[in-house]
Amino acid sequence: MTRDAGSEDAPTSIFHAERIGASLESLLGPAAVAREIEFENTLRPQRFEEFVGQRQSVENLRVAIQAARARDEAPDHVLLSGPPGLGKTSLAKLIAIELGTTLHSTTGPALERARDLVGILTQLKRGDVLFIDEIHRVPPAVEEYLYSAMEDFAVDLTLDQGPNARVLPLKLERFVLVGATTREGLLSAPFRGRFGLLERLSPYPSEDLIAILLRSSRILGLALDDEAARVIAERSRGTPRVANRFLRRVRDLVQVVGADSATQPHAREALRRMGVDEFGLEELDRRILSCLARGGVRPMGLKTIAAAVGEAEDTIEEVFEPHLLRCGFIERTSRGRLITRAGCQALGLDPESVGLERGGAAP
């Protein structure tokens, strides 16, 4: 394989304009997305050794890549699943860097027609990595083209329609498909079965987030003490993307007040100004909990919650709800969502005042 990923005159990635994470959209707003993506790119690891956390997944990928390089062939296709902001894009870039090839990136919704996919596939060189974010949103008609591309490295493109229709067989170079999804259950069984490596990323423990924050602070030229890093890590919802976003706000505060380093009081004050409490809850989290508290012991459907708080159902389910579930603040039942005793206490409410009794359905 030709090594061009590390050279100065060859790009390691080709990003489509549609590449926008769901959590960035919901937590920052569209106006800040471009700046946040640029900020993230400066902090992304450039080698597997720099990637903190997800140890088993990283080791599995390293072994697969080393074995494939020893055989002078491309490794199996990779499916990365898990909540937003855990490093799926970073791992895709690292796979390309380790293989010494180019990363081509797109998203599932951007592949509206088969021609969109074929246009990308025919540009791939031997060993290149094709990264499809939100791969669960690839249209079924396009997904069928991926089947033959992944297995046989060939596609049959249909030209024209009706009696003039003809099939043009196209041979592809052997490539590696890296798919990223926050909804693995939405992938069809035939599609999922064509990936040789399936790695699920999980939220990061505080110690890993502290290591990430200390590394990011060094890159940003910010002196960050350990206690400040711990405060940020514990409120970052187990997500490096959120932790780095909080770090950016702490850096702004330190710069404005003219301090030499970021200390624990600086971290607490910056997070307070952002509306982030000691549980890592933001304004929309509290609005969701308040909505459920008004319902008391009556389960509430996702559509009702979305309408009450003014947010999209997908955003609530994929971005905000996982953290509330991990903290034990809400409970999912077959009839809807319920607030728990812990959720009431996080809002400063008496659980009994909303109808929750000891020993009831809520813990």
Contacts in CASP RR format, 6 or more apart in sequence:
PFRMAT RR
TARGET T0000
AUTHOR 0000-0000-0000
METHOD contacts of the structure
MODEL  1
MTRDAGSEDAPTSIFHAERIGASLESLLGPAAVAREIEFENTLRPQRFEE
FVGQRQSVENLRVAIQAARARDEAPDHVLLSGPPGLGKTSLAKLIAIELG
TTLHSTTGPALERARDLVGILTQLKRGDVLFIDEIHRVPPAVEEYLYSAM
EDFAVDLTLDQGPNARVLPLKLERFVLVGATTREGLLSAPFRGRFGLLER
LSPYPSEDLIAILLRSSRILGLALDDEAARVIAERSRGTPRVANRFLRRV
RDLVQVVGADSATQPHAREALRRMGVDEFGLEELDRRILSCLARGGVRPM
GLKTIAAAVGEAEDTIEEVFEPHLLRCGFIERTSRGRLITRAGCQALGLD
PESVGLERGGAAP
1 69 0 8 1.000
1 72 0 8 1.000
1 99 0 8 1.000
1 100 0 8 1.000
1 101 0 8 1.000
1 126 0 8 1.000
1 127 0 8 1.000
2 100 0 8 1.000
2 101 0 8 1.000
2 125 0 8 1.000
2 126 0 8 1.000
3 100 0 8 1.000
3 101 0 8 1.000
4 10 0 8 1.000
4 100 0 8 1.000
4 101 0 8 1.000
4 102 0 8 1.000
5 12 0 8 1.000
5 96 0 8 1.000
5 97 0 8 1.000
5 99 0 8 1.000
5 100 0 8 1.000
5 101 0 8 1.000
5 102 0 8 1.000
5 103 0 8 1.000
6 12 0 8 1.000
6 97 0 8 1.000
6 100 0 8 1.000
10 102 0 8 1.000
11 102 0 8 1.000
12 93 0 8 1.000
12 96 0 8 1.000
12 97 0 8 1.000
12 102 0 8 1.000
12 103 0 8 1.000
13 93 0 8 1.000
13 96 0 8 1.000
13 102 0 8 1.000
13 103 0 8 1.000
13 104 0 8 1.000
13 105 0 8 1.000
13 131 0 8 1.000
14 102 0 8 1.000
14 103 0 8 1.000
14 104 0 8 1.000
14 105 0 8 1.000
15 105 0 8 1.000
16 105 0 8 1.000
16 106 0 8 1.000
16 107 0 8 1.000
16 110 0 8 1.000
18 106 0 8 1.000
18 107 0 8 1.000
18 109 0 8 1.000
18 110 0 8 1.000
19 37 0 8 1.000
19 105 0 8 1.000
19 106 0 8 1.000
19 107 0 8 1.000
19 133 0 8 1.000
20 30 0 8 1.000
20 33 0 8 1.000
20 37 0 8 1.000
21 33 0 8 1.000
21 84 0 8 1.000
21 133 0 8 1.000
22 84 0 8 1.000
22 182 0 8 1.000
22 314 0 8 1.000
22 315 0 8 1.000
22 318 0 8 1.000
22 319 0 8 1.000
23 84 0 8 1.000
23 85 0 8 1.000
23 239 0 8 1.000
23 241 0 8 1.000
23 242 0 8 1.000
23 319 0 8 1.000
24 32 0 8 1.000
24 33 0 8 1.000
24 36 0 8 1.000
24 37 0 8 1.000
24 241 0 8 1.000
25 33 0 8 1.000
25 315 0 8 1.000
26 284 0 8 1.000
26 311 0 8 1.000
26 312 0 8 1.000
26 315 0 8 1.000
26 319 0 8 1.000
26 320 0 8 1.000
27 242 0 8 1.000
27 245 0 8 1.000
27 282 0 8 1.000
27 319 0 8 1.000
28 36 0 8 1.000
28 245 0 8 1.000
36 245 0 8 1.000
39 244 0 8 1.000
39 248 0 8 1.000
40 241 0 8 1.000
40 244 0 8 1.000
42 219 0 8 1.000
43 215 0 8 1.000
43 216 0 8 1.000
43 219 0 8 1.000
43 220 0 8 1.000
43 244 0 8 1.000
44 89 0 8 1.000
44 90 0 8 1.000
44 93 0 8 1.000
45 51 0 8 1.000
45 52 0 8 1.000
45 90 0 8 1.000
45 94 0 8 1.000
46 94 0 8 1.000
46 97 0 8 1.000
47 94 0 8 1.000
47 97 0 8 1.000
48 58 0 8 1.000
48 61 0 8 1.000
48 62 0 8 1.000
48 94 0 8 1.000
48 98 0 8 1.000
50 215 0 8 1.000
51 58 0 8 1.000
51 90 0 8 1.000
51 91 0 8 1.000
51 94 0 8 1.000
52 204 0 8 1.000
52 208 0 8 1.000
52 211 0 8 1.000
52 212 0 8 1.000
52 215 0 8 1.000
52 240 0 8 1.000
53 204 0 8 1.000
53 208 0 8 1.000
54 86 0 8 1.000
54 87 0 8 1.000
54 91 0 8 1.000
54 199 0 8 1.000
54 201 0 8 1.000
54 202 0 8 1.000
54 204 0 8 1.000
57 80 0 8 1.000
57 91 0 8 1.000
57 199 0 8 1.000
57 200 0 8 1.000
57 201 0 8 1.000
58 91 0 8 1.000
60 197 0 8 1.000
60 199 0 8 1.000
61 78 0 8 1.000
61 91 0 8 1.000
61 94 0 8 1.000
61 95 0 8 1.000
61 197 0 8 1.000
61 199 0 8 1.000
62 98 0 8 1.000
64 75 0 8 1.000
64 76 0 8 1.000
64 197 0 8 1.000
65 75 0 8 1.000
65 95 0 8 1.000
65 98 0 8 1.000
65 99 0 8 1.000
67 75 0 8 1.000
68 74 0 8 1.000
68 75 0 8 1.000
68 76 0 8 1.000
68 99 0 8 1.000
69 99 0 8 1.000
73 174 0 8 1.000
74 99 0 8 1.000
74 126 0 8 1.000
74 127 0 8 1.000
74 174 0 8 1.000
74 175 0 8 1.000
74 176 0 8 1.000
75 95 0 8 1.000
75 99 0 8 1.000
75 176 0 8 1.000
75 197 0 8 1.000
76 176 0 8 1.000
76 195 0 8 1.000
76 196 0 8 1.000
76 197 0 8 1.000
77 150 0 8 1.000
77 176 0 8 1.000
77 177 0 8 1.000
77 178 0 8 1.000
77 179 0 8 1.000
77 194 0 8 1.000
77 195 0 8 1.000
77 196 0 8 1.000
77 197 0 8 1.000
78 92 0 8 1.000
78 95 0 8 1.000
78 176 0 8 1.000
78 177 0 8 1.000
78 178 0 8 1.000
78 179 0 8 1.000
78 195 0 8 1.000
78 196 0 8 1.000
78 197 0 8 1.000
78 198 0 8 1.000
78 199 0 8 1.000
79 135 0 8 1.000
79 178 0 8 1.000
79 179 0 8 1.000
79 181 0 8 1.000
79 184 0 8 1.000
79 187 0 8 1.000
79 192 0 8 1.000
79 195 0 8 1.000
79 196 0 8 1.000
79 197 0 8 1.000
79 198 0 8 1.000
79 199 0 8 1.000
80 88 0 8 1.000
80 91 0 8 1.000
80 92 0 8 1.000
80 178 0 8 1.000
80 179 0 8 1.000
80 180 0 8 1.000
80 181 0 8 1.000
80 199 0 8 1.000
80 200 0 8 1.000
80 201 0 8 1.000
81 88 0 8 1.000
81 180 0 8 1.000
81 181 0 8 1.000
81 182 0 8 1.000
81 184 0 8 1.000
81 198 0 8 1.000
81 199 0 8 1.000
81 200 0 8 1.000
81 201 0 8 1.000
82 88 0 8 1.000
82 181 0 8 1.000
82 182 0 8 1.000
82 184 0 8 1.000
82 200 0 8 1.000
82 201 0 8 1.000
82 202 0 8 1.000
83 182 0 8 1.000
83 201 0 8 1.000
83 203 0 8 1.000
83 239 0 8 1.000
83 318 0 8 1.000
83 319 0 8 1.000
83 322 0 8 1.000
84 182 0 8 1.000
84 239 0 8 1.000
84 241 0 8 1.000
84 318 0 8 1.000
84 319 0 8 1.000
85 239 0 8 1.000
85 240 0 8 1.000
85 241 0 8 1.000
85 242 0 8 1.000
86 201 0 8 1.000
86 202 0 8 1.000
86 203 0 8 1.000
86 204 0 8 1.000
86 239 0 8 1.000
86 240 0 8 1.000
86 241 0 8 1.000
87 201 0 8 1.000
87 240 0 8 1.000
87 241 0 8 1.000
88 133 0 8 1.000
88 179 0 8 1.000
88 180 0 8 1.000
88 201 0 8 1.000
89 105 0 8 1.000
89 131 0 8 1.000
89 133 0 8 1.000
89 180 0 8 1.000
91 178 0 8 1.000
91 199 0 8 1.000
92 103 0 8 1.000
92 105 0 8 1.000
92 129 0 8 1.000
92 131 0 8 1.000
92 178 0 8 1.000
92 179 0 8 1.000
92 180 0 8 1.000
93 103 0 8 1.000
93 131 0 8 1.000
95 103 0 8 1.000
95 129 0 8 1.000
95 176 0 8 1.000
95 178 0 8 1.000
96 102 0 8 1.000
96 103 0 8 1.000
96 128 0 8 1.000
96 129 0 8 1.000
99 127 0 8 1.000
99 129 0 8 1.000
99 176 0 8 1.000
101 125 0 8 1.000
101 126 0 8 1.000
101 127 0 8 1.000
101 128 0 8 1.000
101 129 0 8 1.000
102 125 0 8 1.000
102 128 0 8 1.000
102 129 0 8 1.000
103 128 0 8 1.000
103 129 0 8 1.000
103 131 0 8 1.000
104 120 0 8 1.000
104 123 0 8 1.000
104 124 0 8 1.000
104 128 0 8 1.000
104 129 0 8 1.000
104 130 0 8 1.000
104 131 0 8 1.000
105 131 0 8 1.000
105 132 0 8 1.000
105 133 0 8 1.000
106 120 0 8 1.000
106 130 0 8 1.000
106 131 0 8 1.000
106 132 0 8 1.000
106 133 0 8 1.000
107 132 0 8 1.000
107 133 0 8 1.000
107 134 0 8 1.000
107 137 0 8 1.000
108 132 0 8 1.000
108 133 0 8 1.000
108 134 0 8 1.000
108 135 0 8 1.000
108 136 0 8 1.000
108 137 0 8 1.000
108 138 0 8 1.000
109 134 0 8 1.000
109 137 0 8 1.000
110 116 0 8 1.000
111 117 0 8 1.000
111 132 0 8 1.000
111 138 0 8 1.000
111 139 0 8 1.000
111 142 0 8 1.000
112 139 0 8 1.000
112 142 0 8 1.000
113 141 0 8 1.000
113 142 0 8 1.000
114 141 0 8 1.000
114 142 0 8 1.000
114 145 0 8 1.000
114 157 0 8 1.000
115 157 0 8 1.000
116 142 0 8 1.000
117 142 0 8 1.000
117 145 0 8 1.000
117 146 0 8 1.000
117 149 0 8 1.000
118 145 0 8 1.000
118 155 0 8 1.000
118 157 0 8 1.000
118 170 0 8 1.000
120 130 0 8 1.000
121 130 0 8 1.000
121 149 0 8 1.000
121 155 0 8 1.000
121 170 0 8 1.000
121 172 0 8 1.000
121 175 0 8 1.000
122 170 0 8 1.000
122 172 0 8 1.000
124 130 0 8 1.000
124 172 0 8 1.000
124 173 0 8 1.000
124 175 0 8 1.000
125 173 0 8 1.000
126 173 0 8 1.000
126 174 0 8 1.000
126 175 0 8 1.000
127 173 0 8 1.000
127 174 0 8 1.000
127 175 0 8 1.000
127 176 0 8 1.000
128 173 0 8 1.000
128 175 0 8 1.000
128 176 0 8 1.000
129 175 0 8 1.000
129 176 0 8 1.000
129 177 0 8 1.000
129 178 0 8 1.000
130 175 0 8 1.000
130 176 0 8 1.000
130 177 0 8 1.000
130 178 0 8 1.000
131 178 0 8 1.000
131 179 0 8 1.000
131 180 0 8 1.000
132 138 0 8 1.000
132 177 0 8 1.000
132 178 0 8 1.000
132 179 0 8 1.000
132 180 0 8 1.000
133 179 0 8 1.000
133 180 0 8 1.000
134 180 0 8 1.000
134 181 0 8 1.000
134 182 0 8 1.000
135 179 0 8 1.000
135 180 0 8 1.000
135 181 0 8 1.000
135 187 0 8 1.000
136 181 0 8 1.000
136 182 0 8 1.000
136 183 0 8 1.000
136 184 0 8 1.000
136 185 0 8 1.000
136 186 0 8 1.000
136 187 0 8 1.000
138 146 0 8 1.000
140 188 0 8 1.000
143 188 0 8 1.000
143 191 0 8 1.000
145 155 0 8 1.000
146 177 0 8 1.000
146 191 0 8 1.000
146 194 0 8 1.000
147 190 0 8 1.000
147 191 0 8 1.000
147 194 0 8 1.000
148 154 0 8 1.000
148 155 0 8 1.000
148 156 0 8 1.000
149 155 0 8 1.000
149 172 0 8 1.000
149 177 0 8 1.000
150 177 0 8 1.000
150 194 0 8 1.000
151 194 0 8 1.000
153 171 0 8 1.000
153 172 0 8 1.000
153 173 0 8 1.000
153 174 0 8 1.000
153 175 0 8 1.000
154 169 0 8 1.000
154 170 0 8 1.000
154 171 0 8 1.000
154 172 0 8 1.000
155 169 0 8 1.000
155 170 0 8 1.000
155 172 0 8 1.000
156 167 0 8 1.000
156 168 0 8 1.000
156 169 0 8 1.000
156 170 0 8 1.000
157 167 0 8 1.000
157 168 0 8 1.000
157 169 0 8 1.000
157 170 0 8 1.000
158 165 0 8 1.000
158 166 0 8 1.000
158 167 0 8 1.000
158 168 0 8 1.000
159 165 0 8 1.000
159 166 0 8 1.000
159 167 0 8 1.000
159 168 0 8 1.000
160 166 0 8 1.000
177 195 0 8 1.000
179 195 0 8 1.000
181 187 0 8 1.000
182 318 0 8 1.000
183 318 0 8 1.000
184 192 0 8 1.000
184 200 0 8 1.000
192 198 0 8 1.000
203 237 0 8 1.000
203 238 0 8 1.000
203 239 0 8 1.000
203 322 0 8 1.000
203 326 0 8 1.000
204 212 0 8 1.000
204 238 0 8 1.000
204 239 0 8 1.000
204 240 0 8 1.000
205 238 0 8 1.000
206 230 0 8 1.000
206 233 0 8 1.000
206 234 0 8 1.000
206 238 0 8 1.000
207 233 0 8 1.000
209 232 0 8 1.000
209 233 0 8 1.000
209 236 0 8 1.000
209 238 0 8 1.000
209 240 0 8 1.000
209 243 0 8 1.000
210 226 0 8 1.000
210 229 0 8 1.000
210 230 0 8 1.000
210 233 0 8 1.000
212 240 0 8 1.000
212 243 0 8 1.000
212 244 0 8 1.000
213 224 0 8 1.000
213 229 0 8 1.000
213 232 0 8 1.000
213 233 0 8 1.000
213 243 0 8 1.000
213 244 0 8 1.000
213 247 0 8 1.000
214 224 0 8 1.000
214 226 0 8 1.000
214 229 0 8 1.000
216 243 0 8 1.000
216 244 0 8 1.000
216 247 0 8 1.000
217 223 0 8 1.000
217 224 0 8 1.000
217 229 0 8 1.000
217 247 0 8 1.000
217 251 0 8 1.000
217 262 0 8 1.000
220 247 0 8 1.000
220 248 0 8 1.000
220 251 0 8 1.000
222 247 0 8 1.000
222 250 0 8 1.000
222 251 0 8 1.000
222 254 0 8 1.000
222 261 0 8 1.000
222 262 0 8 1.000
223 260 0 8 1.000
223 261 0 8 1.000
223 262 0 8 1.000
224 247 0 8 1.000
224 250 0 8 1.000
224 261 0 8 1.000
224 262 0 8 1.000
225 261 0 8 1.000
225 262 0 8 1.000
225 263 0 8 1.000
225 264 0 8 1.000
227 263 0 8 1.000
227 264 0 8 1.000
227 267 0 8 1.000
228 250 0 8 1.000
228 262 0 8 1.000
228 263 0 8 1.000
228 264 0 8 1.000
228 266 0 8 1.000
228 267 0 8 1.000
229 267 0 8 1.000
230 264 0 8 1.000
231 264 0 8 1.000
231 267 0 8 1.000
231 268 0 8 1.000
231 271 0 8 1.000
232 243 0 8 1.000
232 246 0 8 1.000
232 247 0 8 1.000
232 250 0 8 1.000
232 267 0 8 1.000
232 271 0 8 1.000
233 243 0 8 1.000
234 278 0 8 1.000
234 280 0 8 1.000
235 246 0 8 1.000
235 271 0 8 1.000
235 276 0 8 1.000
235 277 0 8 1.000
235 278 0 8 1.000
235 279 0 8 1.000
235 280 0 8 1.000
236 242 0 8 1.000
236 243 0 8 1.000
236 246 0 8 1.000
236 280 0 8 1.000
237 280 0 8 1.000
237 323 0 8 1.000
238 323 0 8 1.000
246 267 0 8 1.000
246 270 0 8 1.000
246 271 0 8 1.000
246 274 0 8 1.000
246 276 0 8 1.000
249 270 0 8 1.000
249 271 0 8 1.000
249 273 0 8 1.000
249 274 0 8 1.000
250 262 0 8 1.000
250 266 0 8 1.000
250 267 0 8 1.000
250 270 0 8 1.000
250 271 0 8 1.000
251 262 0 8 1.000
252 270 0 8 1.000
253 266 0 8 1.000
253 269 0 8 1.000
253 270 0 8 1.000
253 273 0 8 1.000
254 261 0 8 1.000
254 262 0 8 1.000
254 266 0 8 1.000
257 266 0 8 1.000
259 266 0 8 1.000
274 282 0 8 1.000
275 282 0 8 1.000
275 283 0 8 1.000
276 282 0 8 1.000
277 286 0 8 1.000
277 346 0 8 1.000
279 327 0 8 1.000
279 329 0 8 1.000
279 346 0 8 1.000
280 323 0 8 1.000
281 289 0 8 1.000
281 323 0 8 1.000
281 346 0 8 1.000
284 309 0 8 1.000
284 311 0 8 1.000
284 320 0 8 1.000
285 320 0 8 1.000
285 323 0 8 1.000
285 324 0 8 1.000
286 347 0 8 1.000
287 308 0 8 1.000
287 309 0 8 1.000
288 305 0 8 1.000
288 309 0 8 1.000
288 316 0 8 1.000
288 320 0 8 1.000
288 321 0 8 1.000
288 324 0 8 1.000
288 330 0 8 1.000
289 324 0 8 1.000
289 329 0 8 1.000
289 330 0 8 1.000
289 339 0 8 1.000
289 343 0 8 1.000
289 346 0 8 1.000
289 347 0 8 1.000
290 347 0 8 1.000
291 300 0 8 1.000
291 305 0 8 1.000
291 308 0 8 1.000
291 309 0 8 1.000
292 300 0 8 1.000
292 305 0 8 1.000
292 330 0 8 1.000
292 337 0 8 1.000
292 338 0 8 1.000
292 339 0 8 1.000
293 339 0 8 1.000
293 344 0 8 1.000
293 347 0 8 1.000
293 349 0 8 1.000
293 354 0 8 1.000
294 354 0 8 1.000
295 339 0 8 1.000
295 354 0 8 1.000
296 338 0 8 1.000
296 339 0 8 1.000
296 354 0 8 1.000
296 355 0 8 1.000
296 356 0 8 1.000
297 338 0 8 1.000
297 354 0 8 1.000
297 355 0 8 1.000
297 356 0 8 1.000
297 361 0 8 1.000
297 362 0 8 1.000
299 333 0 8 1.000
299 335 0 8 1.000
299 336 0 8 1.000
299 337 0 8 1.000
299 338 0 8 1.000
300 336 0 8 1.000
300 337 0 8 1.000
300 338 0 8 1.000
301 335 0 8 1.000
301 336 0 8 1.000
301 337 0 8 1.000
302 313 0 8 1.000
302 316 0 8 1.000
302 317 0 8 1.000
302 336 0 8 1.000
302 337 0 8 1.000
303 313 0 8 1.000
305 316 0 8 1.000
305 337 0 8 1.000
306 312 0 8 1.000
306 313 0 8 1.000
306 316 0 8 1.000
309 316 0 8 1.000
311 320 0 8 1.000
321 330 0 8 1.000
321 337 0 8 1.000
324 330 0 8 1.000
325 331 0 8 1.000
325 332 0 8 1.000
327 342 0 8 1.000
327 343 0 8 1.000
327 346 0 8 1.000
328 340 0 8 1.000
328 342 0 8 1.000
328 343 0 8 1.000
328 363 0 8 1.000
329 339 0 8 1.000
329 340 0 8 1.000
329 342 0 8 1.000
329 343 0 8 1.000
329 346 0 8 1.000
330 337 0 8 1.000
330 338 0 8 1.000
330 339 0 8 1.000
330 340 0 8 1.000
330 343 0 8 1.000
331 337 0 8 1.000
331 338 0 8 1.000
331 339 0 8 1.000
331 340 0 8 1.000
331 361 0 8 1.000
331 362 0 8 1.000
331 363 0 8 1.000
333 361 0 8 1.000
338 361 0 8 1.000
338 362 0 8 1.000
339 354 0 8 1.000
339 356 0 8 1.000
339 362 0 8 1.000
340 356 0 8 1.000
340 362 0 8 1.000
340 363 0 8 1.000
341 351 0 8 1.000
341 356 0 8 1.000
341 362 0 8 1.000
341 363 0 8 1.000
342 363 0 8 1.000
344 350 0 8 1.000
344 351 0 8 1.000
344 353 0 8 1.000
344 354 0 8 1.000
344 356 0 8 1.000
345 351 0 8 1.000
351 357 0 8 1.000
351 362 0 8 1.000
356 362 0 8 1.000
END
